[in-house]
Amino acid sequence: MKTQRPIISDEEHVVLKFRPRTSARPPIPREESAPAKFTSGTAINARPANDLSRYERPRDEGDDFRHRMLANVAALAFTVALTAIGIWLAVSIADLRRTQDCVLMGGRDCARISVKPQG
């Protein structure tokens, strides 16, 4: 049997030229109000970069230590509850799978029956 090979034409293959970036940073959009400096042919915004000082709280305000500790305790309790639920769910699924495998193999004593002592 002959194998058919696809016909390859030169029109299907295109070589893309790689053009490296001229600067290490992407261009910064220039605002009309801020003058720009020119160094080595690229425009750099003359305004200083935004810092995080606008998000700082004054030191005069005390930390609400009690509120922070309550939030931490609540977060810890939530994490412990989620972990416990996850473990319970994994054990339940494993037990259900074990029982289902036993039933599908034709076993007779698959389900656990708990007997309460009479007394």
Contact map, one row per residue, 1 for C-alpha under 8 A:
11100000000000000000000000000000000000000000000000000000000000000000000000000000000000000000000000000000000000000000000
11110000000000000000000000000000000000000000000000000000000000000000000000000000000000000000000000000000000000000000000
11111000000000000000000000000000000000000000000000000000000000000000000000000000000000000000000000000000000000000000000
01111100000000000000000000000000000000000000000000000000000000000000000000000000000000000000000000000000000000000000000
00111110000000000000000000000000000000000000000000000000000000000000000000000000000000000000000000000000000000000000000
00011111000000000000000000000000000000000000000000000000000000000000000000000000000000000000000000000000000000000000000
00001111100000000000000000000000000000000000000000000000000000000000000000000000000000000000000000000000000000000000000
00000111110100000000000000000000000000000000000000000000000000000000000000000000000000000000000000000000000000000000000
00000011111110000000000000000000000000000000000000000000000000000000000000000000000000000000000000000000000000000000000
00000001111110000000000000000000000000000000000000000000000000000000000000000000000000000000000000000000000000000000000
00000000111111000000000000000000000000000000000000000000000000000000000000000000000000000000000000000000000000000000000
00000001111111000000000000000000000000000000000000000000000000000000000000000000000000000000000000000000000000000000000
00000000111111100000000000000000000000000000000000000000000000000000000000000000000000000000000000000000000000000000000
00000000001111110000000000000000000000000000000000000000000000000000000000000000000000000000000000000000000000000000000
00000000000011111000000000000000000000000000000000000000000000000000000000000000000000000000000000000000000000000000000
00000000000001111100000000000000000000000000000000000000000000000000000000000000000000000000000000000000000000000000000
00000000000000111110000000000000000000000000000000000000000000000000000000000000000000000000000000000000000000000000000
00000000000000011111000000000000000000000000000000000000000000000000000000000000000000000000000000000000000000000000000
00000000000000001111100000000000000000000000000000000000000000000000000000000000000000000000000000000000000000000000000
00000000000000000111110000000000000000000000000000000000000000000000000000000000000000000000000000000000000000000000000
00000000000000000011111100000000000000000000000000000000000000000000000000000000000000000000000000000000000000000000000
00000000000000000001111100000000000000000000000000000000000000000000000000000000000000000000000000000000000000000000000
00000000000000000000111111000000000000000000000000000000000000000000000000000000000000000000000000000000000000000000000
00000000000000000000111111000000000000000000000000000000000000000000000000000000000000000000000000000000000000000000000
00000000000000000000001111100000000000000000000000000000000000000000000000000000000000000000000000000000000000000000000
00000000000000000000001111110000000000000000000000000000000000000000000000000000000000000000000000000000000000000000000
00000000000000000000000011111000000000000000000000000000000000000000000000000000000000000000000000000000000000000000000
00000000000000000000000001111100000000000001100000000000000000000000000000000000000000000000000000000000000000000000000
00000000000000000000000000111110000000000000000000000000000000000000000000000000000000000000000000000000000000000000000
00000000000000000000000000011111010100000000100000000000000000000000000000000000000000000000000000000000000000000000000
00000000000000000000000000001111110000000000000000000000000000000000000000000000000000000000000000000000000000000000000
00000000000000000000000000000111111000000000000000000000000000000000000000000000000000000000000000000000000000000000000
00000000000000000000000000000011111000000000000000000000000000000000000000000000000000000000000000000000000000000000000
00000000000000000000000000000111111100000000111000000000000000000000000000000000000000000000000000000000000000000000000
00000000000000000000000000000001111110000000110000000000000000000000000000000000000000000000000000000000000000000000000
00000000000000000000000000000100011111000011110000000000000000000000000000000000000000000000000000000000000000000000000
00000000000000000000000000000000001111100011110000000000000000000000000000000000000000000000000000000000000000000000000
00000000000000000000000000000000000111111111000000000000000000000000000000000000000000000000000000000000000000000000000
00000000000000000000000000000000000011111111000000000000000000000000000000000000000000000000000000000000000000000000000
00000000000000000000000000000000000001111100000000000000000000000000000000000000000000000000000000000000000000000000000
00000000000000000000000000000000000001111110000000000000000000000000000000000000000000000000000000000000000000000000000
00000000000000000000000000000000000001111111000000000000000000000000000000000000000000000000000000000000000000000000000
00000000000000000000000000000000000111101111100000000000000000000000000000000000000000000000000000000000000000000000000
00000000000000000000000000010000000111100111110000000000000000000000000000000000000000000000000000000000000000000000000
00000000000000000000000000010100011110000011111000000000000000000000000000000000000000000000000000000000000000000000000
00000000000000000000000000000000011110000001111100000000000000000000000000000000000000000000000000000000000000000000000
00000000000000000000000000000000010000000000111110000000000000000000000000000000000000000000000000000000000000000000000
00000000000000000000000000000000000000000000011111000000000000000000000000000000000000000000000000000000000000000000000
00000000000000000000000000000000000000000000001111100000000000000000000000000000000000000000000000000000000000000000000
00000000000000000000000000000000000000000000000111110000000000000000000000000000000000000000000000000000000000000000000
00000000000000000000000000000000000000000000000011111100000000000000000000000000000000000000000000000000000000000000000
00000000000000000000000000000000000000000000000001111111000000000000000000000000000000000000000000000000000000000000000
00000000000000000000000000000000000000000000000000111111000000000000000000000000000000000000000000000000000000000000000
00000000000000000000000000000000000000000000000000111111000000000000000000000000000000000000000000000000000000000000000
00000000000000000000000000000000000000000000000000011111100000000000000000000000000000000000000000000000000000000000000
00000000000000000000000000000000000000000000000000011111110000000000000000000000000000000000000000000000000000000000000
00000000000000000000000000000000000000000000000000000011111010000000000000000000000000000000000000000000000000000000000
00000000000000000000000000000000000000000000000000000001111110000000000000000000000000000000000000000000000000000000000
00000000000000000000000000000000000000000000000000000000111111000000000000000000000000000000000000000000000000000000000
00000000000000000000000000000000000000000000000000000000011111000000000000000000000000000000000000000000000000000000000
00000000000000000000000000000000000000000000000000000000111111100000000000000000000000000000000000000000000000000000000
00000000000000000000000000000000000000000000000000000000001111110000000000000000000000000000000000000000000000000000000
00000000000000000000000000000000000000000000000000000000000011111000000000000000000000000000000000000000000000000000000
00000000000000000000000000000000000000000000000000000000000001111111000000000000000000000000000000000000000000000000000
00000000000000000000000000000000000000000000000000000000000000111111100000000000000000000000000000000000000000000000000
00000000000000000000000000000000000000000000000000000000000000011111110000000000000000000000000000000000000000000000000
00000000000000000000000000000000000000000000000000000000000000011111111000000000000000000000000000000000000000000000000
00000000000000000000000000000000000000000000000000000000000000011111111100000000000000000000000000000000000000000000000
00000000000000000000000000000000000000000000000000000000000000001111111110000000000000000000000000000000000000000000000
00000000000000000000000000000000000000000000000000000000000000000111111111000000000000000000000000000000000000000000000
00000000000000000000000000000000000000000000000000000000000000000011111111100000000000000000000000000000000000000000000
00000000000000000000000000000000000000000000000000000000000000000001111111110000000000000000000000000000000000000000000
00000000000000000000000000000000000000000000000000000000000000000000111111111000000000000000000000000000000000000000000
00000000000000000000000000000000000000000000000000000000000000000000011111111100000000000000000000000000000000000000000
00000000000000000000000000000000000000000000000000000000000000000000001111111110000000000000000000000000000000000000000
00000000000000000000000000000000000000000000000000000000000000000000000111111111000000000000000000000000000000000000000
00000000000000000000000000000000000000000000000000000000000000000000000011111111100000000000000000000000000000000000000
00000000000000000000000000000000000000000000000000000000000000000000000001111111110000000000000000000000000000000000000
00000000000000000000000000000000000000000000000000000000000000000000000000111111111000000000000000000000000000000000000
00000000000000000000000000000000000000000000000000000000000000000000000000011111111100000000000000000000000000000000000
00000000000000000000000000000000000000000000000000000000000000000000000000001111111110000000000000000000000000000000000
00000000000000000000000000000000000000000000000000000000000000000000000000000111111111000000000000000000000000000000000
00000000000000000000000000000000000000000000000000000000000000000000000000000011111111100000000000000000000000000000000
00000000000000000000000000000000000000000000000000000000000000000000000000000001111111110000000000000000000000000000000
00000000000000000000000000000000000000000000000000000000000000000000000000000000111111111000000000000000000000000000000
00000000000000000000000000000000000000000000000000000000000000000000000000000000011111111100000000000000000000000000000
00000000000000000000000000000000000000000000000000000000000000000000000000000000001111111110000000000000000000000000000
00000000000000000000000000000000000000000000000000000000000000000000000000000000000111111111000000000000000000000000000
00000000000000000000000000000000000000000000000000000000000000000000000000000000000011111111100000000000000000000000000
00000000000000000000000000000000000000000000000000000000000000000000000000000000000001111111110000000000000000000000000
00000000000000000000000000000000000000000000000000000000000000000000000000000000000000111111111000000000000000000000000
00000000000000000000000000000000000000000000000000000000000000000000000000000000000000011111111100000000000000000000000
00000000000000000000000000000000000000000000000000000000000000000000000000000000000000001111111110000000000000000000000
00000000000000000000000000000000000000000000000000000000000000000000000000000000000000000111111111000000000000000000000
00000000000000000000000000000000000000000000000000000000000000000000000000000000000000000011111111100000000000000000000
00000000000000000000000000000000000000000000000000000000000000000000000000000000000000000001111111110000000000000000000
00000000000000000000000000000000000000000000000000000000000000000000000000000000000000000000111111111000000000000000000
00000000000000000000000000000000000000000000000000000000000000000000000000000000000000000000011111111100000000000000000
00000000000000000000000000000000000000000000000000000000000000000000000000000000000000000000001111111110000001100000000
00000000000000000000000000000000000000000000000000000000000000000000000000000000000000000000000111111111000000000000000
00000000000000000000000000000000000000000000000000000000000000000000000000000000000000000000000011111111100000000000000
00000000000000000000000000000000000000000000000000000000000000000000000000000000000000000000000001111111111001000000000
00000000000000000000000000000000000000000000000000000000000000000000000000000000000000000000000000111111111101000000000
00000000000000000000000000000000000000000000000000000000000000000000000000000000000000000000000000011111111000000000000
00000000000000000000000000000000000000000000000000000000000000000000000000000000000000000000000000001111111000000000000
00000000000000000000000000000000000000000000000000000000000000000000000000000000000000000000000000000111111100000000000
00000000000000000000000000000000000000000000000000000000000000000000000000000000000000000000000000000111111111000000000
00000000000000000000000000000000000000000000000000000000000000000000000000000000000000000000000000000010011111000000000
00000000000000000000000000000000000000000000000000000000000000000000000000000000000000000000000000000000001111110000000
00000000000000000000000000000000000000000000000000000000000000000000000000000000000000000000000000100110001111110000000
00000000000000000000000000000000000000000000000000000000000000000000000000000000000000000000000000100000000011111000000
00000000000000000000000000000000000000000000000000000000000000000000000000000000000000000000000000000000000011111100000
00000000000000000000000000000000000000000000000000000000000000000000000000000000000000000000000000000000000000111110000
00000000000000000000000000000000000000000000000000000000000000000000000000000000000000000000000000000000000000011111000
00000000000000000000000000000000000000000000000000000000000000000000000000000000000000000000000000000000000000001111100
00000000000000000000000000000000000000000000000000000000000000000000000000000000000000000000000000000000000000000111110
00000000000000000000000000000000000000000000000000000000000000000000000000000000000000000000000000000000000000000011111
00000000000000000000000000000000000000000000000000000000000000000000000000000000000000000000000000000000000000000001111
00000000000000000000000000000000000000000000000000000000000000000000000000000000000000000000000000000000000000000000111
